[in-house]
């Protein structure tokens, strides 16, 4: 979330490039530790609460970064930003609905708090888009639209997967 603060400040202070560099570095460190903590948890005894906290933290960071990106140029980034946030809600809804119908014994098999099939836009792809959108200031409008489209497509693919899973 410190990255989001730096992104926000880049839109209102004169040190735009320096603040974007700081935001990008902190974002990279954050995503590295996010990947590391999940891997380490699965090596030991992961808890359901830990999994819930991980999902909550991931989405919180993504939402804060997108909102602060929008704040840097609200007139131009409002609509692609709103569609990006809406696509995240749809995708997360599909993720949770599908995960909710899987039996608890399946959770032990994958050692995750909720079962899910990998989709088009997962954590690493989201990180890449958020990082590129942060760094490539002139292309934020286009990148947010592409991001929204890919996340929405991921939600549609999850619906397809649910149909296949539940009819097999």
N, C-alpha and C positions, 0 to 999 in steps of 0.2 A: 504494500500500500504506500510505502515511501516513494516508489516509482511514480505512482499516481500524483503524489504531491509535487514531485519535480516536473511532471508533464504539465500540471496545472500552472505552476509558476513559470514555465517556459512560455506560456501564452500571455503572461502579464508583465514579465520582467525583461530587461534588455539582454540578459545572458541566455538567449534561447538555445543556442547550440550547446553550450556548456551544460545547461540543465537537461537537455535531451540526452547527452552522453551519460550524465550521471543516472538518469532514469533508466537508460538501456543497460548500463552495467549492473545496477541494483536489480533490475528485472531479470537479467541473466542469472545472477546469484540466487535470486528467489526461486526461479524455476529449477535450477540445479538442485537446491535443497528439497524442493517439492518432489522431484524424482527420487532423490536419495532416501527421504524419509519413508516413502511407501515401500521401497525395496527392502530397507532395513526392517520395517515392521513385519513384512511377510517372512523374513528369515527367522523371526522370533515368534511371539504370540500376539498377533494383531488383535485389537479389540474392535468391537462394533462401534463403540463411541469414537475411537480413533479414526475409523473409516468415515464416519459421519462428519467429524471435525475436518478431515482432509477435503471432502467434497465441498463443505461449507466454505472453507478457506479458499479453495481454488476458484469457486464461483464469485466470492466476494472480491478477490483480487481482479478477476476479469471484468466484473461490473464497474469497479472503481476506475480501472484503466480506460475502459470505453467511455465512461461518463466524463472523465477528465480530458480525453482526446476530443470529445464533442465540445467541451468548454473552451478549447483553444480557438475554435472557429465555429461558433454555434449556428450562424446563419447558413453556412454551407454543409456542416457535418450533422445537423440535427436529424434529417431524414435517414441517411444511411446508418447513423448511430442508433436511432430508434428501431429500425429494422434489424440491426445486429442484436440489440438487446431482446427484441421480440423473438428472433430466431433461437437465441440461447434459451429462452423460456420454453419454447416448443420442444427443442431438442432435449432439454433436461426433463421435461414432462414425459416424453417418450422413454427416456432412459430409466426414470423412476417407475413408470407404469410397467414396463417390460421386466425390470428387475424385481418388481413386487410380485409378479406371478410365478417366479422361479422358486422351487422348493428350497427350504433351508439347507438340506443336505448338499445341494449344488454349490452353496457358498463355501463349504469346507474344501471342496475340490479346487476352487480357484483362489481361496484365501482372500477374498475381497468382501467388503461390507455388503455389496449388492452385486448380483450377477449382471454382466452386460457383455454384449458382443462388441468388438471394436468397430468403430464407424469411420466415416471419411474424415471428420474433424474431431480429433481427440486432443488431449492435453498438449502434446508436442506441436501439432499443427496450429492450435490456437496460440500457443506461445510464439511461434514463428510469425503469424499474422499480426499479433499485438506488437511484437518487436519491430517488424517492418513498418507497421502503421505509425509507430512512435518515431522511428528514424526518418522515414521518407515523407517528410512534411507535405510537399506538394502533391503527393499521391494518396493522402489520407481519405479523400472523398471516394476515390475508386476502390481502394483497399477495403474500406468499410463495407461498400456494396458487395464486393466479391466475398468477403467474410460472411456477411449476412446470407448470401446465396448458398454458400457451401455449408453453413450450419443448418440452414433450412433443408437442404438436400440430405444432410445427415439425419435430420428428424424423419424425413420421408423414408430413408433407407431403414431406419429403426422400425417404422411401421411395417415395412415389407418383411423385415426379419421376424417381427412378432407374428405376422400372418403365417409365415412359413413354420415358425417354431410351434405355434399353437395348433396348426393343422397337420402336424406330422405325427 
